[in-house]
Amino acid sequence: MNTIPSLTRRSAATLFGDDSGAATAEYAITTMATVDVLERTSRASILQDNRPL
């Protein structure tokens, strides 16, 4: 039977110490949220004007 090794302070620092990709992920999430808001605003204004898509 395999057991999961315990997570020590040293192994946690090795696994999770590098957060260089965090800024990229935050940028991607913010960009996707902005595009979603702009798309919803655009669709709402089109529906309000009764123009076809």
C-alpha distance matrix in Angstrom:
0.0 3.8 6.5 10.0 12.6 15.6 18.7 21.4 25.0 25.2 22.4 23.9 27.3 26.1 24.5 27.2 30.2 31.9 33.6 36.0 35.1 35.7 39.4 39.1 36.9 39.4 42.3 40.8 40.2 43.7 45.3 43.6 44.8 48.3 48.5 47.5 50.2 52.8 52.0 52.3 55.5 56.9 56.1 57.6 60.8 61.1 60.7 63.2 65.8 65.2 64.8 62.6 59.5
3.8 0.0 3.8 6.7 9.3 12.6 15.4 18.2 21.8 21.8 18.8 20.3 23.6 22.4 20.7 23.5 26.4 28.1 29.9 32.3 31.5 32.1 35.9 35.6 33.6 36.1 38.9 37.6 37.1 40.6 42.1 40.7 41.9 45.3 45.7 44.8 47.5 50.1 49.4 49.8 53.0 54.4 53.8 55.3 58.4 58.8 58.6 61.0 63.5 63.1 62.6 60.5 57.4
6.5 3.8 0.0 3.8 6.3 9.1 12.2 15.0 18.6 19.0 16.3 17.6 21.0 20.2 18.7 21.2 24.1 26.2 27.9 30.6 30.0 30.4 34.2 34.3 32.2 34.4 37.5 36.4 35.8 39.1 40.9 39.7 40.6 44.1 44.7 43.9 46.3 49.0 48.6 48.9 51.9 53.5 53.1 54.4 57.5 58.1 57.9 60.1 62.8 62.6 62.2 60.2 57.1
10.0 6.7 3.8 0.0 3.8 6.4 8.9 12.1 15.5 16.0 13.1 14.0 17.6 16.9 15.2 17.5 20.5 22.6 24.2 27.0 26.5 26.7 30.5 30.8 28.7 30.9 34.0 33.1 32.4 35.7 37.6 36.5 37.4 40.8 41.6 40.8 43.2 45.9 45.6 46.0 48.9 50.6 50.3 51.6 54.6 55.3 55.2 57.4 60.0 59.9 59.5 57.7 54.6
12.6 9.3 6.3 3.8 0.0 3.8 6.4 8.9 12.5 12.8 10.2 11.7 15.1 14.5 13.5 16.1 18.6 21.0 23.0 25.9 25.9 26.2 30.0 30.5 28.8 30.9 34.0 33.4 33.0 36.0 38.1 37.3 38.3 41.5 42.5 42.0 44.2 46.8 46.9 47.3 50.1 51.8 51.8 53.0 55.9 56.8 56.9 58.9 61.5 61.7 61.2 59.5 56.3
15.6 12.6 9.1 6.4 3.8 0.0 3.8 6.1 9.7 11.0 9.1 9.9 13.4 13.7 13.0 14.9 17.2 20.0 21.9 25.1 25.4 25.3 29.0 30.0 28.2 29.9 33.2 33.0 32.3 35.1 37.4 36.9 37.5 40.6 42.0 41.4 43.4 46.1 46.4 46.7 49.3 51.2 51.3 52.4 55.2 56.4 56.4 58.3 60.9 61.3 61.0 59.5 56.4
18.7 15.4 12.2 8.9 6.4 3.8 0.0 3.8 6.7 8.2 6.2 6.2 9.8 10.5 9.8 11.3 13.5 16.5 18.4 21.6 22.1 21.9 25.5 26.7 25.1 26.6 29.9 30.0 29.4 32.0 34.4 34.1 34.7 37.7 39.2 38.9 40.7 43.4 43.9 44.3 46.7 48.7 49.0 50.0 52.7 54.0 54.2 55.9 58.5 59.1 58.7 57.4 54.2
21.4 18.2 15.0 12.1 8.9 6.1 3.8 0.0 3.8 5.4 5.3 6.0 8.5 9.9 10.5 11.8 12.9 16.3 18.6 21.8 22.9 22.7 26.1 27.7 26.5 27.8 31.1 31.5 31.1 33.5 36.0 36.0 36.5 39.3 41.0 40.9 42.5 45.2 46.0 46.4 48.6 50.7 51.2 52.1 54.7 56.1 56.5 58.1 60.7 61.4 61.0 59.8 56.6
25.0 21.8 18.6 15.5 12.5 9.7 6.7 3.8 0.0 3.8 5.6 5.1 6.2 8.7 10.0 10.4 10.6 14.3 16.5 19.8 21.3 20.9 24.1 26.0 25.2 26.1 29.3 30.2 29.8 31.9 34.5 34.9 35.3 37.9 39.8 39.9 41.3 43.9 44.9 45.4 47.4 49.5 50.3 51.2 53.6 55.2 55.7 57.1 59.6 60.6 60.2 59.2 56.0
25.2 21.8 19.0 16.0 12.8 11.0 8.2 5.4 3.8 0.0 3.8 5.4 5.2 6.3 8.7 10.1 9.7 13.0 15.9 18.7 20.5 20.8 23.9 25.6 25.1 26.5 29.3 30.2 30.3 32.4 34.7 35.3 36.0 38.5 40.2 40.6 42.2 44.5 45.5 46.3 48.3 50.2 51.1 52.2 54.5 55.9 56.7 58.2 60.5 61.5 60.9 59.8 56.4
22.4 18.8 16.3 13.1 10.2 9.1 6.2 5.3 5.6 3.8 0.0 3.8 5.4 5.0 6.1 8.5 9.4 12.3 15.1 17.8 19.0 19.5 22.9 24.1 23.3 25.1 28.0 28.4 28.5 30.9 33.1 33.3 34.3 36.9 38.4 38.6 40.5 42.8 43.6 44.4 46.6 48.4 49.1 50.3 52.7 54.0 54.6 56.3 58.7 59.4 58.8 57.5 54.1
23.9 20.3 17.6 14.0 11.7 9.9 6.2 6.0 5.1 5.4 3.8 0.0 3.8 5.4 5.1 5.8 7.3 10.5 12.6 15.9 16.9 16.8 20.2 21.7 20.7 22.1 25.2 25.7 25.5 27.9 30.2 30.5 31.2 33.8 35.5 35.6 37.3 39.8 40.6 41.3 43.4 45.4 46.1 47.2 49.6 51.0 51.6 53.2 55.6 56.4 55.9 54.7 51.4
27.3 23.6 21.0 17.6 15.1 13.4 9.8 8.5 6.2 5.2 5.4 3.8 0.0 3.8 5.5 5.4 4.7 8.2 10.8 13.8 15.6 15.7 18.7 20.5 20.1 21.4 24.2 25.2 25.4 27.4 29.7 30.4 31.2 33.5 35.3 35.8 37.3 39.6 40.7 41.6 43.4 45.3 46.3 47.4 49.6 51.1 52.0 53.4 55.7 56.8 56.1 55.1 51.8
26.1 22.4 20.2 16.9 14.5 13.7 10.5 9.9 8.7 6.3 5.0 5.4 3.8 0.0 3.8 5.9 5.6 7.7 11.0 13.3 14.9 15.9 19.0 20.1 20.0 21.8 24.3 25.0 25.6 27.8 29.7 30.4 31.6 33.9 35.4 36.0 37.9 39.9 40.8 42.0 44.0 45.6 46.5 47.9 50.1 51.3 52.3 54.0 56.1 57.0 56.1 54.9 51.5
24.5 20.7 18.7 15.2 13.5 13.0 9.8 10.5 10.0 8.7 6.1 5.1 5.5 3.8 0.0 3.8 6.0 7.5 9.9 12.5 13.2 13.9 17.4 18.2 17.5 19.6 22.3 22.5 22.9 25.4 27.3 27.6 28.8 31.3 32.7 33.1 35.1 37.2 37.9 39.0 41.2 42.7 43.5 45.0 47.3 48.4 49.2 51.0 53.2 53.9 53.1 51.8 48.4
27.2 23.5 21.2 17.5 16.1 14.9 11.3 11.8 10.4 10.1 8.5 5.8 5.4 5.9 3.8 0.0 3.8 5.7 7.1 10.4 11.2 11.1 14.6 15.9 15.1 16.7 19.6 20.2 20.3 22.6 24.8 25.2 26.2 28.6 30.2 30.7 32.4 34.6 35.5 36.5 38.5 40.3 41.2 42.4 44.6 46.0 46.8 48.4 50.7 51.6 50.9 49.8 46.4
30.2 26.4 24.1 20.5 18.6 17.2 13.5 12.9 10.6 9.7 9.4 7.3 4.7 5.6 6.0 3.8 0.0 3.8 6.3 9.2 11.3 11.4 14.2 16.1 16.1 17.3 19.9 21.1 21.5 23.3 25.5 26.5 27.4 29.5 31.3 32.1 33.6 35.6 36.9 38.0 39.7 41.4 42.7 43.9 45.9 47.4 48.4 49.8 52.0 53.1 52.4 51.4 48.1
31.9 28.1 26.2 22.6 21.0 20.0 16.5 16.3 14.3 13.0 12.3 10.5 8.2 7.7 7.5 5.7 3.8 0.0 3.8 5.7 8.0 9.0 11.5 13.0 13.5 15.1 17.2 18.4 19.4 21.2 23.0 24.2 25.5 27.3 28.9 30.0 31.6 33.3 34.6 36.0 37.7 39.2 40.6 42.0 43.8 45.2 46.4 47.9 49.8 51.0 50.1 49.1 45.6
33.6 29.9 27.9 24.2 23.0 21.9 18.4 18.6 16.5 15.9 15.1 12.6 10.8 11.0 9.9 7.1 6.3 3.8 0.0 3.8 5.5 5.4 8.0 9.9 10.2 11.4 13.7 15.1 15.9 17.5 19.4 20.7 21.8 23.6 25.4 26.5 28.0 29.7 31.1 32.4 34.0 35.6 37.1 38.4 40.1 41.6 42.9 44.3 46.2 47.5 46.6 45.8 42.4
36.0 32.3 30.6 27.0 25.9 25.1 21.6 21.8 19.8 18.7 17.8 15.9 13.8 13.3 12.5 10.4 9.2 5.7 3.8 0.0 3.8 5.6 6.7 7.9 9.6 11.1 12.4 13.9 15.6 16.9 18.2 19.9 21.5 22.8 24.3 25.9 27.5 28.8 30.2 32.0 33.4 34.6 36.3 37.9 39.4 40.7 42.3 43.7 45.4 46.7 45.6 44.7 41.2
35.1 31.5 30.0 26.5 25.9 25.4 22.1 22.9 21.3 20.5 19.0 16.9 15.6 14.9 13.2 11.2 11.3 8.0 5.5 3.8 0.0 3.8 5.6 5.3 6.3 8.7 10.0 10.8 12.5 14.4 15.5 16.8 18.6 20.1 21.4 22.8 24.7 26.0 27.2 28.9 30.6 31.8 33.2 34.9 36.6 37.7 39.2 40.8 42.5 43.7 42.5 41.4 37.9
35.7 32.1 30.4 26.7 26.2 25.3 21.9 22.7 20.9 20.8 19.5 16.8 15.7 15.9 13.9 11.1 11.4 9.0 5.4 5.6 3.8 0.0 3.8 5.4 5.1 6.1 8.6 9.9 10.6 12.2 14.2 15.4 16.5 18.3 20.1 21.2 22.7 24.4 25.8 27.1 28.7 30.3 31.7 33.1 34.8 36.3 37.6 39.0 40.9 42.2 41.3 40.5 37.1
39.4 35.9 34.2 30.5 30.0 29.0 25.5 26.1 24.1 23.9 22.9 20.2 18.7 19.0 17.4 14.6 14.2 11.5 8.0 6.7 5.6 3.8 0.0 3.8 5.4 5.1 6.1 8.6 9.9 10.4 12.1 14.2 15.3 16.3 18.3 19.9 21.1 22.4 24.2 25.8 26.9 28.4 30.2 31.6 33.0 34.5 36.1 37.4 39.1 40.6 39.6 39.0 35.7
39.1 35.6 34.3 30.8 30.5 30.0 26.7 27.7 26.0 25.6 24.1 21.7 20.5 20.1 18.2 15.9 16.1 13.0 9.9 7.9 5.3 5.4 3.8 0.0 3.8 5.5 5.1 6.2 8.7 9.9 10.5 12.3 14.3 15.3 16.5 18.4 20.1 21.1 22.5 24.4 25.8 26.9 28.6 30.3 31.7 32.9 34.6 36.1 37.6 39.0 37.7 36.8 33.4
36.9 33.6 32.2 28.7 28.8 28.2 25.1 26.5 25.2 25.1 23.3 20.7 20.1 20.0 17.5 15.1 16.1 13.5 10.2 9.6 6.3 5.1 5.4 3.8 0.0 3.8 5.4 5.1 6.2 8.6 9.8 10.6 12.3 14.2 15.5 16.6 18.5 20.1 21.1 22.7 24.5 25.8 27.1 28.7 30.5 31.7 33.0 34.7 36.5 37.6 36.5 35.6 32.1
39.4 36.1 34.4 30.9 30.9 29.9 26.6 27.8 26.1 26.5 25.1 22.1 21.4 21.8 19.6 16.7 17.3 15.1 11.4 11.1 8.7 6.1 5.1 5.5 3.8 0.0 3.8 5.5 5.2 6.1 8.5 10.0 10.6 12.2 14.3 15.4 16.6 18.4 19.9 21.2 22.6 24.3 25.8 27.0 28.7 30.3 31.7 32.9 34.9 36.3 35.5 34.9 31.6
42.3 38.9 37.5 34.0 34.0 33.2 29.9 31.1 29.3 29.3 28.0 25.2 24.2 24.3 22.3 19.6 19.9 17.2 13.7 12.4 10.0 8.6 6.1 5.1 5.4 3.8 0.0 3.8 5.5 5.2 6.1 8.6 9.9 10.5 12.3 14.2 15.4 16.5 18.2 20.0 21.1 22.4 24.3 25.8 27.1 28.5 30.3 31.5 33.1 34.6 33.5 33.0 29.7
40.8 37.6 36.4 33.1 33.4 33.0 30.0 31.5 30.2 30.2 28.4 25.7 25.2 25.0 22.5 20.2 21.1 18.4 15.1 13.9 10.8 9.9 8.6 6.2 5.1 5.5 3.8 0.0 3.8 5.5 5.1 6.2 8.6 9.9 10.6 12.3 14.4 15.4 16.4 18.4 20.1 21.0 22.5 24.3 25.9 27.0 28.5 30.2 31.8 32.9 31.7 30.8 27.4
40.2 37.1 35.8 32.4 33.0 32.3 29.4 31.1 29.8 30.3 28.5 25.5 25.4 25.6 22.9 20.3 21.5 19.4 15.9 15.6 12.5 10.6 9.9 8.7 6.2 5.2 5.5 3.8 0.0 3.8 5.5 5.2 6.2 8.6 10.0 10.6 12.4 14.4 15.4 16.6 18.5 20.0 21.2 22.6 24.5 25.8 27.0 28.6 30.5 31.7 30.8 30.1 26.8
43.7 40.6 39.1 35.7 36.0 35.1 32.0 33.5 31.9 32.4 30.9 27.9 27.4 27.8 25.4 22.6 23.3 21.2 17.5 16.9 14.4 12.2 10.4 9.9 8.6 6.1 5.2 5.5 3.8 0.0 3.8 5.5 5.1 6.2 8.7 9.9 10.6 12.3 14.2 15.4 16.6 18.3 20.0 21.1 22.7 24.4 25.8 27.0 28.8 30.4 29.6 29.3 26.2
45.3 42.1 40.9 37.6 38.1 37.4 34.4 36.0 34.5 34.7 33.1 30.2 29.7 29.7 27.3 24.8 25.5 23.0 19.4 18.2 15.5 14.2 12.1 10.5 9.8 8.5 6.1 5.1 5.5 3.8 0.0 3.8 5.5 5.1 6.2 8.6 10.0 10.6 12.2 14.3 15.4 16.4 18.3 20.0 21.2 22.5 24.3 25.7 27.2 28.6 27.5 27.0 23.7
43.6 40.7 39.7 36.5 37.3 36.9 34.1 36.0 34.9 35.3 33.3 30.5 30.4 30.4 27.6 25.2 26.5 24.2 20.7 19.9 16.8 15.4 14.2 12.3 10.6 10.0 8.6 6.2 5.2 5.5 3.8 0.0 3.8 5.5 5.2 6.2 8.8 10.0 10.5 12.3 14.3 15.3 16.5 18.3 20.1 21.1 22.5 24.2 25.9 26.9 25.9 25.0 21.7
44.8 41.9 40.6 37.4 38.3 37.5 34.7 36.5 35.3 36.0 34.3 31.2 31.2 31.6 28.8 26.2 27.4 25.5 21.8 21.5 18.6 16.5 15.3 14.3 12.3 10.6 9.9 8.6 6.2 5.1 5.5 3.8 0.0 3.8 5.5 5.0 6.3 8.7 9.9 10.6 12.4 14.2 15.4 16.5 18.5 20.0 21.1 22.5 24.6 25.8 25.3 24.8 21.9
48.3 45.3 44.1 40.8 41.5 40.6 37.7 39.3 37.9 38.5 36.9 33.8 33.5 33.9 31.3 28.6 29.5 27.3 23.6 22.8 20.1 18.3 16.3 15.3 14.2 12.2 10.5 9.9 8.6 6.2 5.1 5.5 3.8 0.0 3.8 5.4 5.2 6.2 8.5 10.0 10.6 12.2 14.3 15.4 16.6 18.4 20.0 21.1 22.8 24.4 23.7 23.6 20.7
48.5 45.7 44.7 41.6 42.5 42.0 39.2 41.0 39.8 40.2 38.4 35.5 35.3 35.4 32.7 30.2 31.3 28.9 25.4 24.3 21.4 20.1 18.3 16.5 15.5 14.3 12.3 10.6 10.0 8.7 6.2 5.2 5.5 3.8 0.0 3.8 5.5 5.1 6.0 8.6 9.8 10.4 12.2 14.1 15.4 16.4 18.2 19.8 21.2 22.5 21.3 20.8 17.7
47.5 44.8 43.9 40.8 42.0 41.4 38.9 40.9 39.9 40.6 38.6 35.6 35.8 36.0 33.1 30.7 32.1 30.0 26.5 25.9 22.8 21.2 19.9 18.4 16.6 15.4 14.2 12.3 10.6 9.9 8.6 6.2 5.0 5.4 3.8 0.0 3.8 5.5 5.1 6.2 8.6 9.8 10.6 12.2 14.3 15.3 16.4 18.2 20.1 21.1 20.4 19.8 16.9
50.2 47.5 46.3 43.2 44.2 43.4 40.7 42.5 41.3 42.2 40.5 37.3 37.3 37.9 35.1 32.4 33.6 31.6 28.0 27.5 24.7 22.7 21.1 20.1 18.5 16.6 15.4 14.4 12.4 10.6 10.0 8.8 6.3 5.2 5.5 3.8 0.0 3.8 5.4 5.2 6.1 8.5 10.0 10.5 12.3 14.2 15.4 16.4 18.5 20.0 19.7 19.9 17.4
52.8 50.1 49.0 45.9 46.8 46.1 43.4 45.2 43.9 44.5 42.8 39.8 39.6 39.9 37.2 34.6 35.6 33.3 29.7 28.8 26.0 24.4 22.4 21.1 20.1 18.4 16.5 15.4 14.4 12.3 10.6 10.0 8.7 6.2 5.1 5.5 3.8 0.0 3.8 5.5 5.1 6.1 8.6 9.9 10.6 12.3 14.2 15.2 16.6 18.4 17.6 17.9 15.3
52.0 49.4 48.6 45.6 46.9 46.4 43.9 46.0 44.9 45.5 43.6 40.6 40.7 40.8 37.9 35.5 36.9 34.6 31.1 30.2 27.2 25.8 24.2 22.5 21.1 19.9 18.2 16.4 15.4 14.2 12.2 10.5 9.9 8.5 6.0 5.1 5.4 3.8 0.0 3.8 5.4 5.1 6.2 8.5 10.0 10.6 12.2 14.1 15.5 16.5 15.5 15.1 12.3
52.3 49.8 48.9 46.0 47.3 46.7 44.3 46.4 45.4 46.3 44.4 41.3 41.6 42.0 39.0 36.5 38.0 36.0 32.4 32.0 28.9 27.1 25.8 24.4 22.7 21.2 20.0 18.4 16.6 15.4 14.3 12.3 10.6 10.0 8.6 6.2 5.2 5.5 3.8 0.0 3.8 5.4 5.2 6.1 8.6 9.9 10.5 12.1 14.3 15.3 15.2 15.1 12.9
55.5 53.0 51.9 48.9 50.1 49.3 46.7 48.6 47.4 48.3 46.6 43.4 43.4 44.0 41.2 38.5 39.7 37.7 34.0 33.4 30.6 28.7 26.9 25.8 24.5 22.6 21.1 20.1 18.5 16.6 15.4 14.3 12.4 10.6 9.8 8.6 6.1 5.1 5.4 3.8 0.0 3.8 5.5 5.1 6.2 8.6 9.9 10.5 12.4 14.3 14.3 15.2 13.4
56.9 54.4 53.5 50.6 51.8 51.2 48.7 50.7 49.5 50.2 48.4 45.4 45.3 45.6 42.7 40.3 41.4 39.2 35.6 34.6 31.8 30.3 28.4 26.9 25.8 24.3 22.4 21.0 20.0 18.3 16.4 15.3 14.2 12.2 10.4 9.8 8.5 6.1 5.1 5.4 3.8 0.0 3.8 5.5 5.3 6.2 8.7 9.9 10.8 12.4 11.6 12.2 10.3
56.1 53.8 53.1 50.3 51.8 51.3 49.0 51.2 50.3 51.1 49.1 46.1 46.3 46.5 43.5 41.2 42.7 40.6 37.1 36.3 33.2 31.7 30.2 28.6 27.1 25.8 24.3 22.5 21.2 20.0 18.3 16.5 15.4 14.3 12.2 10.6 10.0 8.6 6.2 5.2 5.5 3.8 0.0 3.8 5.5 5.0 6.1 8.5 9.9 10.5 10.0 10.1 8.3
57.6 55.3 54.4 51.6 53.0 52.4 50.0 52.1 51.2 52.2 50.3 47.2 47.4 47.9 45.0 42.4 43.9 42.0 38.4 37.9 34.9 33.1 31.6 30.3 28.7 27.0 25.8 24.3 22.6 21.1 20.0 18.3 16.5 15.4 14.1 12.2 10.5 9.9 8.5 6.1 5.1 5.5 3.8 0.0 3.8 5.4 5.2 6.0 8.7 9.8 10.7 11.8 11.0
60.8 58.4 57.5 54.6 55.9 55.2 52.7 54.7 53.6 54.5 52.7 49.6 49.6 50.1 47.3 44.6 45.9 43.8 40.1 39.4 36.6 34.8 33.0 31.7 30.5 28.7 27.1 25.9 24.5 22.7 21.2 20.1 18.5 16.6 15.4 14.3 12.3 10.6 10.0 8.6 6.2 5.3 5.5 3.8 0.0 3.8 5.5 5.0 6.2 8.6 9.1 11.1 10.8
61.1 58.8 58.1 55.3 56.8 56.4 54.0 56.1 55.2 55.9 54.0 51.0 51.1 51.3 48.4 46.0 47.4 45.2 41.6 40.7 37.7 36.3 34.5 32.9 31.7 30.3 28.5 27.0 25.8 24.4 22.5 21.1 20.0 18.4 16.4 15.3 14.2 12.3 10.6 9.9 8.6 6.2 5.0 5.4 3.8 0.0 3.8 5.4 5.2 6.3 5.7 7.3 7.2
60.7 58.6 57.9 55.2 56.9 56.4 54.2 56.5 55.7 56.7 54.6 51.6 52.0 52.3 49.2 46.8 48.4 46.4 42.9 42.3 39.2 37.6 36.1 34.6 33.0 31.7 30.3 28.5 27.0 25.8 24.3 22.5 21.1 20.0 18.2 16.4 15.4 14.2 12.2 10.5 9.9 8.7 6.1 5.2 5.5 3.8 0.0 3.8 5.4 5.0 6.4 7.7 8.5
63.2 61.0 60.1 57.4 58.9 58.3 55.9 58.1 57.1 58.2 56.3 53.2 53.4 54.0 51.0 48.4 49.8 47.9 44.3 43.7 40.8 39.0 37.4 36.1 34.7 32.9 31.5 30.2 28.6 27.0 25.7 24.2 22.5 21.1 19.8 18.2 16.4 15.2 14.1 12.1 10.5 9.9 8.5 6.0 5.0 5.4 3.8 0.0 3.8 5.4 7.9 10.5 11.7
65.8 63.5 62.8 60.0 61.5 60.9 58.5 60.7 59.6 60.5 58.7 55.6 55.7 56.1 53.2 50.7 52.0 49.8 46.2 45.4 42.5 40.9 39.1 37.6 36.5 34.9 33.1 31.8 30.5 28.8 27.2 25.9 24.6 22.8 21.2 20.1 18.5 16.6 15.5 14.3 12.4 10.8 9.9 8.7 6.2 5.2 5.4 3.8 0.0 3.8 5.5 8.9 10.7
65.2 63.1 62.6 59.9 61.7 61.3 59.1 61.4 60.6 61.5 59.4 56.4 56.8 57.0 53.9 51.6 53.1 51.0 47.5 46.7 43.7 42.2 40.6 39.0 37.6 36.3 34.6 32.9 31.7 30.4 28.6 26.9 25.8 24.4 22.5 21.1 20.0 18.4 16.5 15.3 14.3 12.4 10.5 9.8 8.6 6.3 5.0 5.4 3.8 0.0 3.8 6.5 9.3
64.8 62.6 62.2 59.5 61.2 61.0 58.7 61.0 60.2 60.9 58.8 55.9 56.1 56.1 53.1 50.9 52.4 50.1 46.6 45.6 42.5 41.3 39.6 37.7 36.5 35.5 33.5 31.7 30.8 29.6 27.5 25.9 25.3 23.7 21.3 20.4 19.7 17.6 15.5 15.2 14.3 11.6 10.0 10.7 9.1 5.7 6.4 7.9 5.5 3.8 0.0 3.8 6.5
62.6 60.5 60.2 57.7 59.5 59.5 57.4 59.8 59.2 59.8 57.5 54.7 55.1 54.9 51.8 49.8 51.4 49.1 45.8 44.7 41.4 40.5 39.0 36.8 35.6 34.9 33.0 30.8 30.1 29.3 27.0 25.0 24.8 23.6 20.8 19.8 19.9 17.9 15.1 15.1 15.2 12.2 10.1 11.8 11.1 7.3 7.7 10.5 8.9 6.5 3.8 0.0 3.8
59.5 57.4 57.1 54.6 56.3 56.4 54.2 56.6 56.0 56.4 54.1 51.4 51.8 51.5 48.4 46.4 48.1 45.6 42.4 41.2 37.9 37.1 35.7 33.4 32.1 31.6 29.7 27.4 26.8 26.2 23.7 21.7 21.9 20.7 17.7 16.9 17.4 15.3 12.3 12.9 13.4 10.3 8.3 11.0 10.8 7.2 8.5 11.7 10.7 9.3 6.5 3.8 0.0
